[in-house]
Amino acid sequence: MLLDLVEKRRSIRKFTDEKVSEEDLREILTIALHAPTAKNRNPVRYIIIRDKKRLEELSNYKVNSAKFLAGADVAIAIVTDSEIAPNTNHQDASIAATYILLAATDLDLGATWANVTDSKHESGIPAQEFLHKFFDLEDKFDVECIIGIGHPAEEKSEKVPFEYSENVFEDLHDKLK
């Protein structure tokens, strides 16, 4: 059941040395390719990084919060073509990222994402600028986020869902606070 999968998913930042199989990676990406996009425009592209040296370099694209990428077996950069869907590319990428995170969880893999928006590389340049050079991207592309995936080396406690009555409102009869 989908609820079981959603409840199981946790942000994993520590990984073992065990490799993610090509079959599992292909399944994750096949699921991501099923993610909906606005008007079915499909501006989302995926860049796979497995080389340990490149993962280490990539882990510095933003100060502090991307360090986990160095320990991942594989990273997936979610990139959008802003010419195809300039008004919805960020949302389309977020949907795809969610599909990837859930697919990894379903395969008993650990994963988490690091966003790019408003981030800076450790040198002080914008993360987007660093990533464009790192991946040799044309200007029309935006790197939306990077997901690190591997076999989990940590266990997280069960996630407590947000309170239903504090977050769900019927027909605006209740006031948002």
C-alpha positions in Angstrom: 0.0 0.0 0.0 1.2 3.5 -0.8 0.7 4.8 2.8 3.1 2.1 4.0 5.8 3.2 1.6 5.3 6.9 2.5 5.5 6.1 6.2 8.7 4.0 5.5 10.5 6.8 3.6 13.1 8.7 5.6 16.0 11.0 4.6 19.1 8.8 4.7 22.5 10.6 4.6 24.8 7.8 5.6 25.5 4.9 3.3 27.4 1.6 3.3 29.9 0.7 0.6 27.5 -1.8 -1.0 26.8 -0.9 -4.7 23.3 0.0 -6.0 22.7 -2.5 -8.7 22.2 -1.3 -12.3 18.8 -3.0 -12.2 17.7 -1.0 -9.2 19.0 2.2 -10.6 17.2 1.5 -13.9 13.9 0.8 -12.0 14.2 4.0 -10.1 14.7 6.0 -13.3 11.9 4.2 -15.1 9.6 5.2 -12.2 10.8 8.8 -12.4 10.0 8.8 -16.2 6.4 8.1 -15.2 6.2 11.3 -13.2 3.6 13.7 -14.5 4.6 17.1 -15.9 2.5 20.2 -16.6 0.8 19.8 -20.0 2.9 16.7 -20.5 5.8 18.9 -21.7 8.5 16.8 -20.0 11.2 19.3 -19.2 13.0 17.0 -16.8 16.3 15.3 -17.5 18.4 13.1 -15.2 22.2 13.0 -14.9 23.7 10.0 -13.2 27.0 10.3 -11.2 28.7 7.2 -10.0 32.4 8.2 -10.1 33.6 8.6 -6.5 35.9 11.5 -7.3 33.0 13.3 -9.0 30.7 12.6 -6.1 33.2 14.1 -3.7 33.5 17.2 -5.9 29.7 17.4 -6.2 29.3 17.2 -2.4 30.8 20.7 -2.2 28.3 22.4 -4.5 26.6 24.0 -1.6 27.9 24.8 1.9 27.4 22.0 4.4 24.1 20.3 3.4 25.3 18.3 0.4 28.2 16.5 2.1 26.2 13.3 2.2 26.7 13.0 -1.6 30.3 12.0 -1.1 29.2 8.8 0.7 26.4 7.9 -1.8 27.0 5.1 -4.3 25.1 7.1 -6.9 23.7 10.6 -7.3 21.0 11.7 -9.7 21.0 15.4 -10.7 17.5 16.5 -11.7 17.8 19.1 -14.5 15.1 20.9 -16.3 15.0 22.6 -19.6 13.6 26.1 -18.9 12.7 26.7 -22.5 10.3 23.8 -22.6 8.4 24.7 -19.4 9.5 28.0 -18.1 6.6 28.4 -15.6 6.4 24.8 -14.3 9.9 23.3 -14.5 10.6 23.6 -10.8 7.4 21.9 -9.9 7.9 19.2 -12.5 11.3 18.4 -11.1 9.9 18.3 -7.5 7.4 15.7 -8.6 10.1 13.6 -10.3 12.3 13.9 -7.2 9.5 12.5 -5.0 9.0 9.6 -7.4 12.8 8.8 -7.1 12.8 9.0 -3.3 9.8 6.7 -3.0 11.2 4.3 -5.6 14.5 4.1 -3.7 12.6 3.4 -0.5 10.6 0.7 -2.1 13.9 -1.0 -3.1 15.1 -0.7 0.5 17.7 1.9 -0.5 18.4 5.1 1.3 18.1 8.4 -0.3 17.8 12.1 0.3 17.9 15.3 -1.8 19.7 18.5 -1.7 18.1 21.5 -3.3 20.0 24.1 -5.4 17.8 27.2 -5.2 19.5 30.1 -3.5 22.5 27.9 -2.5 26.1 28.9 -2.7 29.2 26.8 -3.4 31.9 26.8 -0.7 33.9 29.3 -2.9 30.9 31.7 -2.6 29.7 31.5 -6.2 26.0 30.5 -6.7 25.6 26.7 -6.7 23.7 26.9 -10.0 26.8 28.5 -11.6 29.1 25.8 -10.1 26.8 23.0 -11.3 26.6 24.4 -14.8 30.4 24.2 -15.1 30.5 20.8 -13.3 28.0 19.3 -15.8 28.9 21.5 -18.8 25.3 22.6 -19.2 23.8 25.2 -21.6 22.2 28.2 -20.0 18.7 27.0 -20.7 19.1 24.2 -18.2 18.5 24.5 -14.4 19.8 22.0 -11.9 16.9 21.7 -9.5 18.2 19.2 -7.0 20.6 16.3 -6.5 19.6 13.1 -4.9 22.1 10.8 -3.2 21.2 7.1 -3.2 22.9 4.1 -1.5 22.4 1.2 0.9 21.5 2.8 4.3 24.1 2.8 7.0 21.7 4.4 9.5 18.3 3.8 10.8 15.9 6.6 11.4 13.1 6.6 13.9 9.5 6.4 12.7 8.2 9.6 11.3 5.3 11.2 13.1 2.9 12.7 10.6 1.8 16.3 10.9 -1.4 16.8 12.9 -4.4 16.3 10.6 -6.7 18.8 12.4 -4.0 21.5 12.3 -3.2 21.1 8.6 -6.4 20.1 6.8 -9.4 22.5 6.5 -12.9 21.8 5.1 -14.1 24.4 2.7 -12.5 27.3 4.6 -15.1 27.1 7.4 -12.1 26.8 9.7 -9.7 29.7 9.6 -6.0 29.0 8.7 -3.8 30.0 11.6 
